[in-house]
């Protein structure tokens, strides 16, 4: 029953990851379940491409895949943030130039 999750009373959630049951604590059961499904899916994808049956190795390789995705996403975010800062700086400069032109127009006109 890969990825099948059930909710328990209170702040505990029972999830199944790679055929292992875990009782996790958290405030958002749906979010914990989505995380468990993601990890289960990654582990199964890694296992399907390899010959290892050692669940610890599969877990480590899945974690490396997830970490790689996180780092790529962060790099994209950093690039977007850098471009946004560049655009804001350029807009500020252009705004300053426009203010100067308008001020000159007011003086002469």
MOPAC internal coordinates of N, CA, C and O (Angstrom, degrees):
PM7 1SCF
backbone

  N    0.0000 0     0.00 0     0.00 0    0    0    0
  C    1.4495 1     0.00 0     0.00 0    1    0    0
  C    1.5172 1   110.02 1     0.00 0    2    1    0
  O    1.2310 1   119.98 1  -118.28 1    3    2    1
  N    1.3126 1   117.64 1    61.72 1    3    2    1
  C    1.4466 1   120.92 1  -177.26 1    5    3    2
  C    1.5089 1   111.01 1   -62.55 1    6    5    3
  O    1.2310 1   121.83 1   -46.01 1    7    6    5
  N    1.3139 1   114.09 1   133.99 1    7    6    5
  C    1.4388 1   119.41 1   175.94 1    9    7    6
  C    1.5145 1   115.39 1    73.27 1   10    9    7
  O    1.2310 1   119.55 1   179.19 1   11   10    9
  N    1.3284 1   118.47 1    -0.81 1   11   10    9
  C    1.4689 1   119.14 1   178.80 1   13   11   10
  C    1.5136 1   108.20 1   -77.46 1   14   13   11
  O    1.2310 1   120.67 1   -54.04 1   15   14   13
  N    1.2949 1   116.32 1   125.96 1   15   14   13
  C    1.4560 1   121.85 1  -175.49 1   17   15   14
  C    1.5171 1   109.59 1  -123.72 1   18   17   15
  O    1.2310 1   121.11 1   -34.16 1   19   18   17
  N    1.3142 1   115.47 1   145.84 1   19   18   17
  C    1.4535 1   120.44 1   175.76 1   21   19   18
  C    1.5113 1   109.18 1  -130.10 1   22   21   19
  O    1.2310 1   120.86 1   -30.52 1   23   22   21
  N    1.3173 1   115.97 1   149.48 1   23   22   21
  C    1.4622 1   120.65 1   179.38 1   25   23   22
  C    1.5079 1   109.57 1   -94.77 1   26   25   23
  O    1.2310 1   121.56 1   -36.49 1   27   26   25
  N    1.3085 1   114.63 1   143.51 1   27   26   25
  C    1.4618 1   121.36 1   175.03 1   29   27   26
  C    1.5161 1   108.71 1  -110.34 1   30   29   27
  O    1.2310 1   120.99 1    -4.96 1   31   30   29
  N    1.3269 1   115.71 1   175.04 1   31   30   29
  C    1.4577 1   120.67 1   176.57 1   33   31   30
  C    1.5217 1   110.06 1   -67.02 1   34   33   31
  O    1.2310 1   121.05 1   -25.71 1   35   34   33
  N    1.2908 1   115.60 1   154.29 1   35   34   33
  C    1.4591 1   120.81 1   175.86 1   37   35   34
  C    1.5113 1   112.26 1    73.81 1   38   37   35
  O    1.2310 1   121.45 1    32.83 1   39   38   37
  N    1.3190 1   114.83 1  -147.17 1   39   38   37
  C    1.4525 1   121.38 1  -176.89 1   41   39   38
  C    1.5239 1   112.58 1   -93.47 1   42   41   39
  O    1.2310 1   119.53 1  -167.45 1   43   42   41
  N    1.3172 1   118.50 1    12.55 1   43   42   41
  C    1.4566 1   121.48 1  -178.61 1   45   43   42
  C    1.5218 1   110.88 1   -97.12 1   46   45   43
  O    1.2310 1   121.32 1   -36.36 1   47   46   45
  N    1.3321 1   115.07 1   143.64 1   47   46   45
  C    1.4506 1   122.16 1   176.59 1   49   47   46
  C    1.5219 1   106.92 1  -130.10 1   50   49   47
  O    1.2310 1   120.57 1   -45.71 1   51   50   49
  N    1.3138 1   116.52 1   134.29 1   51   50   49
  C    1.4528 1   120.88 1   176.02 1   53   51   50
  C    1.5261 1   107.68 1  -101.71 1   54   53   51
  O    1.2310 1   120.95 1   -55.70 1   55   54   53
  N    1.3297 1   115.80 1   124.30 1   55   54   53
  C    1.4651 1   121.14 1  -179.74 1   57   55   54
  C    1.5173 1   109.26 1  -127.43 1   58   57   55
  O    1.2310 1   121.49 1   -21.09 1   59   58   57
  N    1.3153 1   114.76 1   158.91 1   59   58   57
  C    1.4512 1   121.11 1   176.25 1   61   59   58
  C    1.5220 1   108.00 1  -117.38 1   62   61   59
  O    1.2310 1   121.40 1   -56.94 1   63   62   61
  N    1.3338 1   114.93 1   123.06 1   63   62   61
  C    1.4613 1   121.03 1   178.62 1   65   63   62
  C    1.5194 1   107.46 1  -127.33 1   66   65   63
  O    1.2310 1   121.15 1   -61.82 1   67   66   65
  N    1.3218 1   115.41 1   118.18 1   67   66   65
  C    1.4633 1   122.07 1   178.14 1   69   67   66
  C    1.5292 1   110.57 1    52.27 1   70   69   67
  O    1.2310 1   121.91 1  -132.13 1   71   70   69
  N    1.3152 1   113.94 1    47.87 1   71   70   69
  C    1.4728 1   124.05 1   177.14 1   73   71   70
  C    1.5326 1   114.14 1    64.61 1   74   73   71
  O    1.2310 1   120.54 1  -158.74 1   75   74   73
  N    1.3045 1   116.57 1    21.26 1   75   74   73
  C    1.4631 1   121.66 1   174.40 1   77   75   74
  C    1.5195 1   108.22 1  -119.53 1   78   77   75
  O    1.2310 1   120.66 1   -40.24 1   79   78   77
  N    1.3107 1   116.35 1   139.76 1   79   78   77
  C    1.4589 1   121.38 1  -179.67 1   81   79   78
  C    1.5207 1   109.76 1   -95.41 1   82   81   79
  O    1.2310 1   121.39 1   -44.77 1   83   82   81
  N    1.3267 1   114.94 1   135.23 1   83   82   81
  C    1.4644 1   121.65 1   179.02 1   85   83   82
  C    1.5218 1   108.32 1  -129.51 1   86   85   83
  O    1.2310 1   120.78 1   -42.09 1   87   86   85
  N    1.3081 1   116.12 1   137.91 1   87   86   85
  C    1.4570 1   122.82 1   175.35 1   89   87   86
  C    1.5223 1   106.41 1  -105.65 1   90   89   87
  O    1.2310 1   121.02 1   -71.05 1   91   90   89
  N    1.3043 1   115.64 1   108.95 1   91   90   89
  C    1.4613 1   121.04 1  -173.73 1   93   91   90
  C    1.5197 1   110.09 1  -112.00 1   94   93   91
  O    1.2310 1   121.26 1   -27.83 1   95   94   93
  N    1.2912 1   115.19 1   152.17 1   95   94   93
  C    1.4524 1   121.46 1   179.18 1   97   95   94
  C    1.5234 1   108.66 1  -110.82 1   98   97   95
  O    1.2310 1   121.36 1   -42.46 1   99   98   97
  N    1.3130 1   115.00 1   137.54 1   99   98   97
  C    1.4517 1   120.35 1   177.78 1  101   99   98
  C    1.5090 1   110.58 1  -177.76 1  102  101   99
  O    1.2310 1   121.06 1   -12.24 1  103  102  101
  N    1.3231 1   115.59 1   167.76 1  103  102  101
  C    1.4616 1   120.76 1  -176.54 1  105  103  102
  C    1.5234 1   112.63 1   -91.27 1  106  105  103
  O    1.2310 1   120.32 1   162.68 1  107  106  105
  N    1.3275 1   116.99 1   -17.32 1  107  106  105
  C    1.4584 1   120.36 1  -176.75 1  109  107  106
  C    1.5298 1   108.71 1  -124.32 1  110  109  107
  O    1.2310 1   120.89 1   -87.23 1  111  110  109
  N    1.3180 1   115.91 1    92.77 1  111  110  109
  C    1.4647 1   121.30 1  -175.64 1  113  111  110
  C    1.5239 1   111.73 1   -60.37 1  114  113  111
  O    1.2310 1   120.02 1   139.49 1  115  114  113
  N    1.3110 1   117.56 1   -40.51 1  115  114  113
  C    1.4661 1   120.70 1  -178.68 1  117  115  114
  C    1.5242 1   110.71 1   -63.06 1  118  117  115
  O    1.2310 1   120.54 1   140.13 1  119  118  117
  N    1.3199 1   116.56 1   -39.87 1  119  118  117
  C    1.4659 1   120.66 1   179.16 1  121  119  118
  C    1.5271 1   110.77 1   -66.09 1  122  121  119
  O    1.2310 1   120.47 1   136.44 1  123  122  121
  N    1.3178 1   116.70 1   -43.56 1  123  122  121
  C    1.4651 1   121.00 1   178.27 1  125  123  122
  C    1.5285 1   109.78 1   -61.62 1  126  125  123
  O    1.2310 1   120.40 1   139.41 1  127  126  125
  N    1.3115 1   116.85 1   -40.59 1  127  126  125
  C    1.4606 1   120.73 1   178.55 1  129  127  126
  C    1.5301 1   111.25 1   -64.07 1  130  129  127
  O    1.2310 1   120.22 1   139.58 1  131  130  129
  N    1.3464 1   117.19 1   -40.42 1  131  130  129
  C    1.4657 1   120.15 1   177.71 1  133  131  130
  C    1.5259 1   110.53 1   -64.21 1  134  133  131
  O    1.2310 1   120.19 1   139.20 1  135  134  133
  N    1.3299 1   117.24 1   -40.80 1  135  134  133
  C    1.4651 1   120.52 1   177.17 1  137  135  134
  C    1.5248 1   110.88 1   -61.80 1  138  137  135
  O    1.2310 1   120.75 1   136.06 1  139  138  137
  N    1.3263 1   116.16 1   -43.94 1  139  138  137
  C    1.4647 1   120.30 1   179.84 1  141  139  138
  C    1.5271 1   110.90 1   -62.52 1  142  141  139
  O    1.2310 1   120.12 1   139.30 1  143  142  141
  N    1.3200 1   117.38 1   -40.70 1  143  142  141
  C    1.4624 1   120.67 1   177.51 1  145  143  142
  C    1.5214 1   111.47 1   -63.54 1  146  145  143
  O    1.2310 1   120.66 1   140.59 1  147  146  145
  N    1.3277 1   116.33 1   -39.41 1  147  146  145
  C    1.4639 1   120.82 1   178.09 1  149  147  146
  C    1.5251 1   110.62 1   -62.60 1  150  149  147
  O    1.2310 1   120.44 1   130.83 1  151  150  149
  N    1.3266 1   116.77 1   -49.17 1  151  150  149
  C    1.4586 1   121.24 1  -179.25 1  153  151  150
  C    1.5258 1   110.69 1   -63.64 1  154  153  151
  O    1.2310 1   120.38 1   135.83 1  155  154  153
  N    1.3297 1   116.88 1   -44.17 1  155  154  153
  C    1.4556 1   121.10 1   178.34 1  157  155  154
  C    1.5294 1   110.19 1   -59.24 1  158  157  155
  O    1.2310 1   120.40 1   134.62 1  159  158  157
  N    1.3054 1   116.85 1   -45.38 1  159  158  157
  C    1.4671 1   121.34 1   179.46 1  161  159  158
  C    1.5142 1   112.52 1   -61.99 1  162  161  159
  O    1.2310 1   120.61 1   136.58 1  163  162  161
  N    1.3275 1   116.45 1   -43.42 1  163  162  161
  C    1.4737 1   120.32 1   178.54 1  165  163  162
  C    1.5168 1   110.97 1   -63.62 1  166  165  163
  O    1.2310 1   120.61 1   136.62 1  167  166  165
  N    1.3285 1   116.43 1   -43.38 1  167  166  165
  C    1.4631 1   119.77 1  -179.74 1  169  167  166
  C    1.5261 1   110.36 1   -63.19 1  170  169  167
  O    1.2310 1   120.37 1   138.19 1  171  170  169
  N    1.3087 1   116.89 1   -41.81 1  171  170  169
  C    1.4684 1   119.79 1   179.97 1  173  171  170
  C    1.5230 1   111.25 1   -68.40 1  174  173  171
  O    1.2310 1   119.97 1   143.89 1  175  174  173
  N    1.3227 1   117.66 1   -36.11 1  175  174  173
  C    1.4613 1   120.72 1   177.01 1  177  175  174
  C    1.5241 1   110.69 1   -65.16 1  178  177  175
  O    1.2310 1   120.44 1   136.34 1  179  178  177
  N    1.3302 1   116.76 1   -43.66 1  179  178  177
  C    1.4671 1   120.96 1   178.00 1  181  179  178
  C    1.5264 1   109.87 1   -62.38 1  182  181  179
  O    1.2310 1   120.45 1   134.37 1  183  182  181
  N    1.3279 1   116.74 1   -45.63 1  183  182  181
  C    1.4635 1   121.00 1  -178.58 1  185  183  182
  C    1.5270 1   111.57 1   -62.97 1  186  185  183
  O    1.2310 1   120.36 1   145.06 1  187  186  185
  N    1.3211 1   116.91 1   -34.94 1  187  186  185
  C    1.4671 1   119.67 1  -178.19 1  189  187  186
  C    1.5255 1   112.56 1   -71.64 1  190  189  187
  O    1.2310 1   120.17 1   159.00 1  191  190  189
  N    1.3326 1   117.29 1   -21.00 1  191  190  189
  C    1.4637 1   121.18 1  -179.23 1  193  191  190
  C    1.5218 1   112.86 1   -98.51 1  194  193  191
  O    1.2310 1   120.03 1   178.18 1  195  194  193
  N    1.3015 1   117.54 1    -1.82 1  195  194  193
  C    1.4551 1   119.71 1  -177.00 1  197  195  194
  C    1.5095 1   111.77 1  -127.31 1  198  197  195
  O    1.2310 1   121.95 1     0.43 1  199  198  197
  N    1.3046 1   113.87 1  -179.57 1  199  198  197
  C    1.4637 1   119.37 1   179.77 1  201  199  198
  C    1.5187 1   111.60 1  -108.63 1  202  201  199
  O    1.2310 1   120.07 1   176.59 1  203  202  201
  N    1.3140 1   117.47 1    -3.41 1  203  202  201
  C    1.4558 1   120.65 1  -177.21 1  205  203  202
  C    1.5284 1   111.09 1   -75.95 1  206  205  203
  O    1.2310 1   121.33 1   -39.10 1  207  206  205
  N    1.3152 1   115.07 1   140.90 1  207  206  205
  C    1.4636 1   120.50 1   174.63 1  209  207  206
  C    1.5198 1   110.35 1  -111.78 1  210  209  207
  O    1.2310 1   120.52 1   179.22 1  211  210  209
  N    1.3170 1   116.62 1    -0.78 1  211  210  209
  C    1.4580 1   122.12 1   179.76 1  213  211  210
  C    1.5242 1   108.76 1   -73.97 1  214  213  211
  O    1.2310 1   120.79 1   -67.23 1  215  214  213
  N    1.3325 1   116.10 1   112.77 1  215  214  213
  C    1.4622 1   119.85 1  -175.32 1  217  215  214
  C    1.5280 1   112.30 1   -64.05 1  218  217  215
  O    1.2310 1   119.54 1   150.19 1  219  218  217
  N    1.3232 1   118.48 1   -29.81 1  219  218  217
  C    1.4617 1   119.98 1   177.29 1  221  219  218
  C    1.5255 1   110.66 1   -65.66 1  222  221  219
  O    1.2310 1   120.06 1   136.11 1  223  222  221
  N    1.3206 1   117.49 1   -43.89 1  223  222  221
  C    1.4717 1   120.53 1   177.61 1  225  223  222
  C    1.5264 1   110.52 1   -63.43 1  226  225  223
  O    1.2310 1   120.67 1   138.30 1  227  226  225
  N    1.3277 1   116.33 1   -41.70 1  227  226  225
  C    1.4639 1   120.37 1   178.11 1  229  227  226
  C    1.5233 1   109.57 1   -61.36 1  230  229  227
  O    1.2310 1   119.92 1   137.13 1  231  230  229
  N    1.3291 1   117.76 1   -42.87 1  231  230  229
  C    1.4628 1   121.99 1  -179.90 1  233  231  230
  C    1.5324 1   110.98 1   -63.41 1  234  233  231
  O    1.2310 1   120.47 1   137.26 1  235  234  233
  N    1.3276 1   116.72 1   -42.74 1  235  234  233
  C    1.4683 1   120.15 1   179.97 1  237  235  234
  C    1.5249 1   110.30 1   -65.17 1  238  237  235
  O    1.2310 1   120.15 1   135.99 1  239  238  237
  N    1.3207 1   117.32 1   -44.01 1  239  238  237
  C    1.4623 1   120.04 1   178.70 1  241  239  238
  C    1.5307 1   111.37 1   -65.16 1  242  241  239
  O    1.2310 1   120.00 1   141.73 1  243  242  241
  N    1.3170 1   117.60 1   -38.27 1  243  242  241
  C    1.4647 1   120.73 1   176.12 1  245  243  242
  C    1.5286 1   110.23 1   -64.34 1  246  245  243
  O    1.2310 1   120.61 1   138.19 1  247  246  245
  N    1.3354 1   116.44 1   -41.81 1  247  246  245
  C    1.4717 1   120.39 1   178.06 1  249  247  246
  C    1.5222 1   110.76 1   -62.01 1  250  249  247
  O    1.2310 1   120.21 1   140.47 1  251  250  249
  N    1.3221 1   117.21 1   -39.53 1  251  250  249
  C    1.4676 1   120.44 1   177.43 1  253  251  250
  C    1.5282 1   110.73 1   -64.15 1  254  253  251
  O    1.2310 1   120.21 1   140.03 1  255  254  253
  N    1.3266 1   117.21 1   -39.97 1  255  254  253
  C    1.4674 1   120.64 1   176.67 1  257  255  254
  C    1.5185 1   111.28 1   -62.64 1  258  257  255
  O    1.2310 1   120.39 1   135.57 1  259  258  257
  N    1.3180 1   116.86 1   -44.43 1  259  258  257
  C    1.4641 1   121.30 1   179.54 1  261  259  258
  C    1.5323 1   110.04 1   -65.33 1  262  261  259
  O    1.2310 1   120.28 1   138.55 1  263  262  261
  N    1.3328 1   117.06 1   -41.45 1  263  262  261
  C    1.4675 1   121.04 1   178.38 1  265  263  262
  C    1.5267 1   110.57 1   -63.53 1  266  265  263
  O    1.2310 1   120.16 1   140.29 1  267  266  265
  N    1.3276 1   117.31 1   -39.71 1  267  266  265
  C    1.4627 1   121.45 1   177.53 1  269  267  266
  C    1.5265 1   110.41 1   -61.59 1  270  269  267
  O    1.2310 1   120.16 1   134.14 1  271  270  269
  N    1.3224 1   117.30 1   -45.86 1  271  270  269
  C    1.4653 1   120.91 1   177.80 1  273  271  270
  C    1.5267 1   111.28 1   -60.77 1  274  273  271
  O    1.2310 1   120.53 1   139.41 1  275  274  273
  N    1.3273 1   116.60 1   -40.59 1  275  274  273
  C    1.4639 1   121.03 1   178.78 1  277  275  274
  C    1.5240 1   110.97 1   -63.55 1  278  277  275
  O    1.2310 1   120.54 1   134.63 1  279  278  277
  N    1.3273 1   116.58 1   -45.37 1  279  278  277
  C    1.4661 1   119.86 1  -178.62 1  281  279  278
  C    1.5328 1   111.16 1   -65.40 1  282  281  279
  O    1.2310 1   120.22 1   139.80 1  283  282  281
  N    1.3325 1   117.19 1   -40.20 1  283  282  281
  C    1.4630 1   119.93 1   177.09 1  285  283  282
  C    1.5251 1   111.11 1   -63.86 1  286  285  283
  O    1.2310 1   120.26 1   138.99 1  287  286  285
  N    1.3106 1   117.11 1   -41.01 1  287  286  285
  C    1.4659 1   121.31 1   177.84 1  289  287  286
  C    1.5240 1   110.51 1   -63.89 1  290  289  287
  O    1.2310 1   120.34 1   136.76 1  291  290  289
  N    1.3312 1   116.96 1   -43.24 1  291  290  289
  C    1.4726 1   120.37 1   178.27 1  293  291  290
  C    1.5198 1   111.40 1   -63.59 1  294  293  291
  O    1.2310 1   120.29 1   141.06 1  295  294  293
  N    1.3364 1   117.05 1   -38.94 1  295  294  293
  C    1.4693 1   120.30 1   178.57 1  297  295  294
  C    1.5240 1   110.11 1   -64.08 1  298  297  295
  O    1.2310 1   120.42 1   138.67 1  299  298  297
  N    1.3282 1   116.79 1   -41.33 1  299  298  297
  C    1.4722 1   119.94 1   177.34 1  301  299  298
  C    1.5232 1   110.95 1   -63.55 1  302  301  299
  O    1.2310 1   120.82 1   138.39 1  303  302  301
  N    1.3275 1   116.03 1   -41.61 1  303  302  301
  C    1.4645 1   120.51 1   178.45 1  305  303  302
  C    1.5254 1   111.12 1   -62.90 1  306  305  303
  O    1.2310 1   120.82 1   136.70 1  307  306  305
  N    1.3315 1   116.04 1   -43.30 1  307  306  305
  C    1.4670 1   120.07 1   178.05 1  309  307  306
  C    1.5223 1   110.96 1   -61.08 1  310  309  307
  O    1.2310 1   120.35 1   138.95 1  311  310  309
  N    1.3343 1   116.93 1   -41.05 1  311  310  309
  C    1.4573 1   120.75 1   178.89 1  313  311  310
  C    1.5216 1   110.52 1   -64.08 1  314  313  311
  O    1.2310 1   120.42 1   137.67 1  315  314  313
  N    1.3333 1   116.80 1   -42.33 1  315  314  313
  C    1.4588 1   120.09 1   178.18 1  317  315  314
  C    1.5204 1   111.27 1   -64.82 1  318  317  315
  O    1.2310 1   120.76 1   138.06 1  319  318  317
  N    1.3260 1   116.15 1   -41.94 1  319  318  317
  C    1.4626 1   120.74 1   179.27 1  321  319  318
  C    1.5227 1   110.27 1   -63.05 1  322  321  319
  O    1.2310 1   120.17 1   139.07 1  323  322  321
  N    1.3339 1   117.29 1   -40.93 1  323  322  321
  C    1.4642 1   121.14 1   177.92 1  325  323  322
  C    1.5147 1   111.76 1   -63.10 1  326  325  323
  O    1.2310 1   120.52 1   137.34 1  327  326  325
  N    1.3304 1   116.62 1   -42.66 1  327  326  325
  C    1.4640 1   120.59 1   178.68 1  329  327  326
  C    1.5236 1   110.28 1   -65.89 1  330  329  327
  O    1.2310 1   120.29 1   140.49 1  331  330  329
  N    1.3330 1   117.06 1   -39.51 1  331  330  329
  C    1.4623 1   120.98 1   178.89 1  333  331  330
  C    1.5288 1   110.35 1   -63.16 1  334  333  331
  O    1.2310 1   120.43 1   137.75 1  335  334  333
  N    1.3281 1   116.78 1   -42.25 1  335  334  333
  C    1.4617 1   120.02 1   178.80 1  337  335  334
  C    1.5180 1   110.66 1   -64.50 1  338  337  335
  O    1.2310 1   120.57 1   140.95 1  339  338  337
  N    1.3248 1   116.52 1   -39.05 1  339  338  337
  C    1.4568 1   120.59 1   177.88 1  341  339  338
  C    1.5265 1   110.92 1   -63.34 1  342  341  339
  O    1.2310 1   120.50 1   137.25 1  343  342  341
  N    1.3260 1   116.65 1   -42.75 1  343  342  341
  C    1.4662 1   120.43 1   178.99 1  345  343  342
  C    1.5224 1   111.56 1   -65.97 1  346  345  343
  O    1.2310 1   120.62 1   139.98 1  347  346  345
  N    1.3213 1   116.41 1   -40.02 1  347  346  345
  C    1.4725 1   119.23 1   178.23 1  349  347  346
  C    1.5252 1   110.88 1   -64.61 1  350  349  347
  O    1.2310 1   120.58 1   138.68 1  351  350  349
  N    1.3203 1   116.50 1   -41.32 1  351  350  349
  C    1.4600 1   120.56 1   179.07 1  353  351  350
  C    1.5260 1   110.13 1   -63.23 1  354  353  351
  O    1.2310 1   120.67 1   135.79 1  355  354  353
  N    1.3282 1   116.32 1   -44.21 1  355  354  353
  C    1.4698 1   120.65 1   178.94 1  357  355  354
  C    1.5225 1   110.35 1   -64.04 1  358  357  355
  O    1.2310 1   119.70 1   137.12 1  359  358  357
  N    1.3236 1   118.17 1   -42.88 1  359  358  357
  C    1.4667 1   121.66 1   178.94 1  361  359  358
  C    1.5252 1   110.24 1   -62.60 1  362  361  359
  O    1.2310 1   120.33 1   139.48 1  363  362  361
  N    1.3394 1   116.97 1   -40.52 1  363  362  361
  C    1.4620 1   120.45 1   178.70 1  365  363  362
  C    1.5309 1   110.38 1   -63.16 1  366  365  363
  O    1.2310 1   120.47 1   137.41 1  367  366  365
  N    1.3347 1   116.71 1   -42.59 1  367  366  365
  C    1.4695 1   120.47 1   178.55 1  369  367  366
  C    1.5176 1   110.98 1   -62.81 1  370  369  367
  O    1.2310 1   120.71 1   134.84 1  371  370  369
  N    1.3331 1   116.24 1   -45.16 1  371  370  369
  C    1.4638 1   120.05 1   179.89 1  373  371  370
  C    1.5235 1   111.24 1   -64.89 1  374  373  371
  O    1.2310 1   120.49 1   143.11 1  375  374  373
  N    1.3111 1   116.68 1   -36.89 1  375  374  373
  C    1.4584 1   120.66 1   177.42 1  377  375  374
  C    1.5260 1   110.24 1   -63.22 1  378  377  375
  O    1.2310 1   121.06 1   138.67 1  379  378  377
  N    1.3279 1   115.58 1   -41.33 1  379  378  377
  C    1.4664 1   119.57 1   177.90 1  381  379  378
  C    1.5094 1   111.75 1   -63.38 1  382  381  379
  O    1.2310 1   120.50 1   137.32 1  383  382  381
  N    1.3329 1   116.65 1   -42.68 1  383  382  381
  C    1.4688 1   120.51 1   177.74 1  385  383  382
  C    1.5241 1   111.09 1   -62.85 1  386  385  383
  O    1.2310 1   120.33 1   138.33 1  387  386  385
  N    1.3174 1   116.98 1   -41.67 1  387  386  385
  C    1.4572 1   121.07 1   178.42 1  389  387  386
  C    1.5251 1   110.76 1   -63.01 1  390  389  387
  O    1.2310 1   120.11 1   138.02 1  391  390  389
  N    1.3280 1   117.40 1   -41.98 1  391  390  389
  C    1.4675 1   120.95 1   176.87 1  393  391  390
  C    1.5199 1   110.88 1   -59.64 1  394  393  391
  O    1.2310 1   120.45 1   138.03 1  395  394  393
  N    1.3368 1   116.75 1   -41.97 1  395  394  393
  C    1.4699 1   120.21 1   179.07 1  397  395  394
  C    1.5238 1   111.43 1   -63.05 1  398  397  395
  O    1.2310 1   120.28 1   135.21 1  399  398  397
  N    1.3272 1   117.07 1   -44.79 1  399  398  397
  C    1.4652 1   121.21 1   179.88 1  401  399  398
  C    1.5207 1   110.23 1   -62.82 1  402  401  399
  O    1.2310 1   120.39 1   135.60 1  403  402  401
  N    1.3216 1   116.86 1   -44.40 1  403  402  401
  C    1.4567 1   119.67 1  -179.84 1  405  403  402
  C    1.5278 1   111.51 1   -65.14 1  406  405  403
  O    1.2310 1   120.69 1   141.11 1  407  406  405
  N    1.3145 1   116.29 1   -38.89 1  407  406  405
  C    1.4691 1   120.33 1   178.51 1  409  407  406
  C    1.5290 1   110.06 1   -64.10 1  410  409  407
  O    1.2310 1   120.13 1   137.88 1  411  410  409
  N    1.3321 1   117.36 1   -42.12 1  411  410  409
  C    1.4697 1   121.07 1   176.95 1  413  411  410
  C    1.5295 1   110.59 1   -62.36 1  414  413  411
  O    1.2310 1   120.55 1   140.03 1  415  414  413
  N    1.3311 1   116.55 1   -39.97 1  415  414  413
  C    1.4725 1   121.14 1   179.44 1  417  415  414
  C    1.5265 1   110.29 1   -62.97 1  418  417  415
  O    1.2310 1   120.89 1   140.28 1  419  418  417
  N    1.3357 1   115.91 1   -39.72 1  419  418  417
  C    1.4715 1   120.13 1  -179.16 1  421  419  418
  C    1.5264 1   110.70 1   -66.00 1  422  421  419
  O    1.2310 1   120.93 1   141.32 1  423  422  421
  N    1.3219 1   115.83 1   -38.68 1  423  422  421
  C    1.4620 1   119.87 1  -179.39 1  425  423  422
  C    1.5181 1   111.79 1   -68.29 1  426  425  423
  O    1.2310 1   120.73 1   141.21 1  427  426  425
  N    1.3306 1   116.21 1   -38.79 1  427  426  425
  C    1.4567 1   119.74 1  -175.89 1  429  427  426
  C    1.5192 1   112.95 1   -91.39 1  430  429  427
  O    1.2310 1   120.68 1   163.65 1  431  430  429
  N    1.2862 1   116.31 1   -16.35 1  431  430  429
  C    1.4356 1   117.11 1  -170.42 1  433  431  430
  C    1.4302 1   119.72 1  -111.51 1  434  433  431
  O    1.2310 1   120.10 1   180.00 1  435  434  433

